[in-house]
Amino acid sequence: MGRRWTWTRFIRGRFEHPCWSPPPRSRPLHPGWPLPRQQVAALPLRPPLSLWLRHPRRAALFVAVRPYTMLPYARLSHLYALADQCNRERIPGAFVQCGIYRGGSAAVLAATALNRPVQLFDSFQGCPSPGPDDVSMHGRHGEAGEAAASMADVQGLLRRLDMHRNPLVTIYPGWFHDTIPSAAKEMGPLALLHLDGDWFESTKVCMEHLYPLVVSGGIVYADDMGYWLGTKRAIAEYFVDRGMEMPAVQWVDHTGAWWRKGC
């Protein structure tokens, strides 16, 4: 009991948002999820004490960004690990995220990017009007305006983390089909591409214009590949239409997935 009180006091003394309070897992586990029910249920919901002991800065980062992201700890920490893997393996290129909401996971990428460009895309109007394929794994149809956030939220978080003066971090406001094609023409190679556009058409634009820029051995992280059917279809169709073999996908949990290009 004393240890728990000590760590709670330690966190509260340093961070504005100390308490990691994820929503309860009230939604029934779907039998078709890529991971077995037992593995999904065992995923951690918050930074464990061991992370505070071994990597306190990383744990502090996860706590600071928690109110600004929909990603649970398991997916957020895996995104950090993949970005760090790009650094350790010296994979060249920028980090790009499509769909940043309030900027939580984007801040994680910016914190691990070192001297890489970090390019962030979002409409800041929520998702566009959904198509017929934009249905969740539970059968819920998507709605226009979902996951809406303001650019001020993102800028405020970057300011809190002292990243707002970093000239390598660029935010592109606007619909994907208006911003990504032109921006892609000016981009160099990509080491990590984080897809979080939810809908079929949004993901399709990202794959068509940005996936060719991902270097061999680079990483693609699709946050909602298991949840939104449109996301999964857009990714699958990209490879089928080009006669390419679908890469071996690694699942983080029931919806987050990633793969390496050319592996």
C-alpha positions in Angstrom: 0.0 0.0 0.0 2.9 2.3 0.8 4.6 1.8 -2.5 1.4 2.5 -4.4 0.9 5.8 -2.5 4.5 6.7 -3.1 4.2 6.2 -6.9 0.9 8.1 -7.1 2.4 11.0 -5.3 5.5 10.9 -7.6 3.4 11.0 -10.8 1.0 13.7 -9.5 4.0 15.9 -8.6 5.2 16.0 -12.2 2.3 15.7 -14.6 -0.9 17.6 -15.3 -2.7 14.4 -16.3 -1.4 11.8 -13.8 -4.1 9.2 -13.8 -4.3 6.8 -16.7 -8.1 6.1 -16.8 -8.9 4.0 -19.9 -12.5 3.2 -20.5 -13.6 -0.2 -19.2 -13.7 -3.1 -21.6 -17.4 -3.3 -21.7 -17.6 -4.2 -25.3 -17.8 -8.0 -25.8 -14.7 -9.6 -27.3 -15.5 -10.6 -30.9 -14.8 -14.2 -31.8 -13.2 -13.1 -35.1 -10.6 -10.9 -33.6 -7.1 -11.7 -34.9 -5.8 -12.3 -31.4 -7.2 -15.0 -29.0 -9.6 -13.6 -26.3 -7.1 -14.5 -23.6 -4.3 -12.5 -25.2 -6.5 -9.5 -25.7 -7.7 -9.6 -22.1 -4.2 -9.8 -20.9 -3.0 -6.6 -22.7 -1.8 -3.9 -20.2 -4.0 -0.8 -19.9 -1.4 1.6 -18.5 2.4 2.0 -18.2 3.5 -0.7 -15.8 5.6 0.1 -12.8 8.5 -1.7 -14.4 8.5 1.0 -17.2 8.7 3.8 -14.7 11.7 2.1 -13.1 13.5 1.3 -16.4 12.4 4.2 -18.7 10.8 7.0 -16.7 10.9 9.5 -19.5 9.0 7.1 -21.8 6.4 6.4 -19.1 6.0 10.1 -18.5 5.5 10.6 -22.2 2.7 8.0 -22.3 1.0 9.6 -19.4 1.3 13.1 -20.9 -0.3 12.2 -24.2 -3.0 9.9 -22.8 -5.8 12.6 -22.9 -4.9 13.4 -26.5 -5.2 9.9 -28.1 -7.7 7.1 -28.6 -4.9 4.5 -28.7 -4.8 2.3 -25.6 -1.4 1.8 -23.9 -0.7 -1.5 -25.8 -0.9 0.2 -29.2 0.7 3.4 -28.1 3.7 1.6 -26.7 4.0 -0.6 -29.7 4.0 2.4 -32.0 6.9 3.9 -29.9 8.8 0.6 -30.1 8.4 0.5 -33.9 9.6 4.1 -34.2 12.6 3.3 -32.0 13.3 0.2 -34.1 13.6 2.4 -37.1 16.2 4.4 -35.3 18.1 1.4 -34.0 18.2 -0.2 -37.5 19.0 3.1 -39.1 16.1 2.9 -41.5 16.3 6.1 -43.5 13.3 8.4 -44.0 10.6 10.5 -42.3 7.8 9.5 -40.0 4.3 10.2 -41.4 1.0 9.9 -39.7 -2.4 10.2 -41.5 -5.1 11.0 -39.0 -3.8 12.5 -35.8 -6.9 13.4 -33.8 -5.7 15.5 -30.8 -2.0 14.6 -31.5 -1.2 12.0 -28.8 0.3 9.3 -31.0 1.8 12.0 -33.3 3.6 13.4 -30.3 5.0 9.9 -29.6 6.4 9.8 -33.1 7.8 13.3 -32.8 9.5 12.4 -29.5 11.2 9.4 -31.0 12.0 10.9 -34.4 15.4 12.3 -33.4 16.5 14.3 -36.5 13.8 12.9 -38.9 11.0 14.9 -40.5 7.6 14.2 -38.9 4.7 15.0 -41.2 1.2 14.9 -39.9 -2.1 15.0 -41.8 -5.6 15.6 -40.5 -8.8 17.3 -41.7 -9.5 18.7 -38.1 -13.1 18.3 -39.1 -13.4 14.6 -38.2 -13.9 11.8 -40.7 -15.5 12.7 -44.1 -18.8 11.2 -45.1 -18.5 7.4 -44.9 -18.9 5.0 -47.8 -20.7 1.6 -47.9 -17.5 -0.2 -46.7 -17.0 2.0 -43.6 -18.6 -0.4 -41.1 -17.0 -1.5 -37.9 -16.4 -5.1 -36.9 -19.5 -4.9 -34.8 -21.7 -3.8 -37.7 -21.9 -0.1 -36.8 -21.8 2.3 -39.8 -19.4 5.2 -39.5 -20.6 8.7 -39.3 -19.3 12.0 -40.8 -17.4 14.0 -38.2 -16.2 11.1 -36.1 -12.9 11.7 -34.2 -13.1 15.5 -34.8 -10.4 17.6 -33.0 -8.9 21.0 -33.4 -5.5 21.9 -34.6 -5.1 23.9 -31.4 -5.2 20.7 -29.4 -2.3 19.3 -31.3 -0.3 22.5 -31.1 -1.0 22.8 -27.4 0.2 19.3 -26.7 3.4 19.9 -28.7 3.9 23.1 -26.7 3.5 21.2 -23.4 6.1 18.7 -24.5 8.4 21.5 -25.8 8.2 20.2 -29.4 6.4 23.2 -30.9 9.6 24.9 -32.1 10.9 21.8 -33.9 11.1 22.8 -37.6 11.0 19.1 -38.6 7.4 18.7 -37.4 4.9 19.8 -40.0 1.1 19.7 -39.8 -1.0 19.6 -43.0 -4.6 20.5 -42.2 -7.3 19.5 -44.8 -8.9 16.5 -46.3 -6.5 13.7 -47.4 -7.4 13.9 -51.1 -6.5 17.7 -51.0 -3.3 17.5 -49.1 -1.6 14.2 -49.4 -1.1 13.9 -53.3 0.6 17.3 -53.5 2.7 16.8 -50.3 3.8 13.3 -51.4 5.4 14.9 -54.5 7.7 16.9 -52.2 8.5 14.1 -49.8 11.6 12.0 -49.6 11.7 8.4 -48.4 9.5 7.2 -45.4 10.8 5.0 -42.6 7.4 4.7 -40.9 3.9 5.3 -42.1 1.1 5.4 -39.5 -2.3 5.0 -41.1 -5.2 6.1 -38.9 -7.8 7.5 -41.5 -10.5 4.9 -40.6 -12.5 5.1 -43.8 -11.9 3.2 -47.1 -11.4 6.2 -49.3 -9.1 7.9 -46.8 -6.9 4.9 -46.4 -6.9 4.3 -50.2 -5.5 7.8 -50.8 -2.7 7.2 -48.2 -1.8 3.9 -49.7 -1.7 5.1 -53.3 0.4 8.2 -52.6 2.5 7.4 -49.6 3.1 3.6 -49.6 5.4 3.8 -52.6 7.6 6.2 -50.6 8.1 3.7 -47.8 11.7 2.3 -48.1 12.4 -1.4 -48.2 12.4 -2.6 -44.6 10.3 0.4 -43.6 7.3 0.0 -41.3 3.6 0.6 -41.9 1.3 0.7 -38.8 -2.5 0.5 -39.5 -4.3 1.4 -36.3 -7.8 0.3 -37.3 -7.1 -2.5 -39.7 -9.1 -4.9 -37.5 -11.9 -2.6 -36.5 -13.0 -0.6 -39.6 -13.6 -3.0 -42.5 -13.0 -0.2 -45.0 -9.4 0.2 -43.7 -8.7 -3.5 -44.1 -10.3 -3.6 -47.6 -8.4 -0.5 -48.9 -5.1 -2.0 -47.8 -5.9 -5.5 -49.3 -7.1 -4.0 -52.6 -3.9 -1.9 -52.9 -1.9 -5.1 -53.2 -4.5 -7.1 -55.2 -4.9 -4.4 -57.8 -1.1 -4.3 -58.4 -0.6 -8.0 -58.4 1.5 -7.8 -55.2 1.6 -10.3 -52.4 0.1 -9.0 -49.2 2.9 -8.6 -46.6 2.9 -10.7 -43.4 0.8 -8.7 -40.9 1.7 -8.7 -37.2 -1.3 -7.9 -34.9 -0.8 -5.8 -31.8 -4.3 -6.4 -30.5 -7.8 -6.8 -32.0 -7.4 -3.8 -34.4 -3.9 -2.5 -34.5 -1.6 -4.2 -37.0 1.8 -3.5 -38.7 4.0 -4.9 -41.4 7.4 -4.3 -42.9 7.7 -3.4 -46.6 9.7 -5.9 -48.6 9.9 -8.4 -45.8 
